[in-house]
Amino acid sequence: MTTTTEHKRRIVATPTAWVIWGSVGAFVLALTGVIGSVLVNSLGTRWFDTWFPQGFTTRWYGEAWREFALFDVIFVTVEVALLVIVISLLIGVPAAYALARRSFPGKRILYLAFLLPILMPPITYGIPLATVLYKFGFAGHVSGVVLANLVPSVPFVILTMTPFIEQVDPRLEDAARMCGASTRAVFVRILTPLLVPGILAAGILVLVRTVGMFELTFLTAGGDSQTLVVALYYSVSAAGIRAQQSVDAMAVIYTTMMLVLLVIALRFVNPTQLVARVKEDPEA
């Protein structure tokens, strides 16, 4: 009798649960409708006052590739992303090692400082940052875009790599030093092979963040240093003189790229990793 009653209670949801699940369902339905309409329009010949276009074609993707010079835009996007990844890892991994292995006054404040560029809206510090970069002649070029994206990327690498480094037993380093290995040899030959999964995870997450970063790139990019997300913004702004289907085709290309990057990122890193680390480490 008790089992039957408990089963009925599990079936009959509370009003709060119905509201929550109804809201989630409505959001997913609306998001699916928006993405679906863009996808269908990018493949349609004409679409006006009907449920579906009059016909389907893929020529809009070819026109978008030519009109928006997507080859050059994607090349710049890849160039910026790779430079940001390499520089962020070169700076962030040693800094994360120092934070993971050393205790010093103000460590908690330093962690908070690293969190600020990630938690704050980029536009809040992007405008003064862009002003400084324009003053010294970096903005308007690829170098300015890379420097601007390093501001949130380096702290992101540090916060991602710190838990990976903490999982490595310090006794391995002590044993290597006792055998005569220098600090550089310990870092290159002992730690680096053990940290490859973390380095891959940090690099992929920085890649996703850089490709999707609009504010900092928009404020510092020039005519020949636009990434795909900024080029998409300009194409939407100029949609009145171009076919809307070609703009939607470009949006589908960008969305597909971001989805692929996100799937790869989730393959290598656990999204709850940083949260778990902050809970476990009172100094963070």
N, C-alpha and C positions, 0 to 999 in steps of 0.2 A: 504493500500500500504506500509506504514511504517512497519507494523507488518510483512509482507511477506519479506521485505528486511532484517530486523533484524534476522528473522528465517534463511534466507539463509546465513547470516554472521556467525551464530552459527554453521551451518552445515559445511561450508567450513573453515577448520582449517588453521592456518598460517603455513608456512614452519617450523618455530621454534617448534610449537606444534607437528608437524609430526615427527621431529627429536627426540624430547624428548620422545614421546610415543613409537616411534620405538626403541629407545635405551632401554627403560624400558621393552618393549616386548621381545627384543633380550636377555636381561639379564635374565628375568624370564624363557624364553625358554631354555637357556643354563643351568641355575641352575636346572630346572626340568629334563633336559637330564642327567646331572651328577648324581643327586639323584636317578633317575629312573634306570640308568645303574647299580649303586651299589646295589639297591634293587633287580633287576632282577638277577644279578650275584650271590647274596647271596642265591638265590633260584634255581639256575641252576645247572644241572649235568655237562655239558660241554658246552662251548660257545666260538666258534672260527670261525671267518669269516662268520658269519650268523647273520640275524636280531634278532633271538631269540635263546636261548639255546636249546639243543636237548631234554632236559627234565627238569622237576622241582622237587625239593625235599626240605625238611626242615632239612635234617641231618646235614647241615653245621652249623646250630645254636647249635645243640648238641655238635658237635666237637669243636666249638669255646668256648662253656661253659666249656668243659673239658680241652682243650689245654691251654687256657689262664687263667684258674682258676678264672673264672668270679665271682664265689660266694665270694671268698676272696677279689677280687678287689672291687666288689660292696659293701661288708661289710666295707672295709676301706673307700670307698667314702662316705658312709652314716655316718660313725663315724666321719670323718673329717668335713663333712658338718654340722652335729649337734653340734659339739664342737664349730665350728666357729660361728654358729648362736647364741648359748647361750651366749658365751663370748662377741660377738659383741653387743648383745642386753643389756647385763648387763652393758657394758661400754658406749654404744652409746646413750641409752635412757636418763640416767641422764645428760649426756653431752649436748644432744639436748635440754633438759629442761632448763639447765643453759643458753644456748645461746638464747633460745626463750624468756626467762623471764628477762634477765639481759642485760643492755647496759654498755659497758666499752670501753676504748680506745684500738684500735687494733682489734676490733671485725671483721672488714672487712678483715684484713690481716689473721686472724685465719680461716675465711671461705675459703679464697684462699688456705691456707695450707691444709685444708681438701679436696679441689678439686684436688690438685696435684696428689695424688696417684690414683685417678679415671681417670683423663684426660691423665696422662703420660703413655706411654707404660710400662707395668710391667717389661720388661727386663732391662729398664734403671736403676731402683733401685733394681731389683731382684738379680743381681750379687753381689753388695756389701752387700745386706741383707743376701744372702746365705753364703757369706764369714764369716760374723759375727756369723751366726748360727752354721756353721761348727766349728768355733773357740771355741765356748762355748759348743759344743757337742750336740746341739739340732737337727741339720740337719741329715738326714738319718733316722729319726724316725717320728712317727705321730705328736709328739709335735712340731717338726720343721715345718712340713707342715701347722699345725694349726697356729703357730705364723706368718708364712709368709703370709698366707691368711688373717690374721687379719689386716694387714697394709691397704689394700683397703677396707675391709669390715666394719671396725668401722666408718670411715668417711662416707661410704655409708649409714649406719644406721642413723648417725647424720643428714645428709642432707635430708634423707627421713622422719625422725620423726619430724624435726623442724616445718614444716608447719602443721602437725597434732596437735602439742602442741599449736601452735599459734591460732588455731581455737577454743581452749577451753577458755571460758571466765574466766579471772583471778579473777573475783568477786566470783566465786564458791570457789576458794581456800581461799580468804579473809573471806568468810562467815564461812568456816570450821574452820579456825584459831580463829575466834571470838568465836566459840563454844568450844574452848579448844583443838582442834586437833593439834597434833604435825606435824612437817614437814614430818616425815615418814608416819604418818597416812594419811595425805593429799595425798601424792604420791601414797600410796598403795590402799586406799579406794576410793579416789575421781578421781584422774587422770588415774590410770591404767585401770579401767573399760571403761573409755571414750576413751582411746588410743588403745584399743584392735584391731580395724581395722588397725591402723597404724603399730602396732607391728607385726601383721600378714603380712602386705604388706612388711615391712622391712625384716622380717625373710625369706619370700619366695624369695625376690630379692637377698638376700645374699646367699640363697641356690642355685639359678640359677647361680650366679656369681662364687661360690666356685666349683660347679660341672664342670663348663666350664673353670675354670682357669687352663691354661696349664703352662705358663712360671714359675710362682712362685712355683708351685707344682713340676714341672720337676727339678728345680734347688735344691730343698730341700728334695725330696723324696728318700727313700732307697728301698731296695728289697722288704720289707714287708710293705711299706707305700705308694704304688702307687695308685693313684685314676684312675678312668676309662679312663679319657682322656689321661693320661700318658701311661697307659697300651696299649691303642690303638696306640699311637705313636710307642712304642716298637714293637708292632705286625706288623705294617706297615714296620718298618725298617728290620724286620726279615721275610718279606713275601717270600723271595726266598726259604726258607726251609719249608714253610707251604703252604697249598692250599689257593689261593687268595680268594676263595669263603668264607672260614672261617673268613678271615680278614674282608671281606665286611659284613659278618653277624655280627661281633662285631661292625662295624661302624654303622650298622642299629640299633642295640640295643642302642648304645650311642645317636644317632640322635633322636630316639624315646623318650628316657628319657628326652633329652633336650627340645623337642617339648612339652611334657606333662608338664614339669616345667614352660615353657614359657606361656602356655595357662593358667595354674593356677595363675601365677604371674599377667598376664593381667586381670584376673578376680578380683583381689584384689587391684590393683593400677593403676592409670592413668599415662601413660608414660610422659605426658606434665606437670605433677604436679610440678616437680622441676624447669622447665623452667618458668612456671607461677609465682612461688614463687620468683625467682631471679628478674623478671621484676617488681614485686610489692614491693619488699623490697629493698630500696636503700642501706641498710647497709650490704646486703648479697653480 
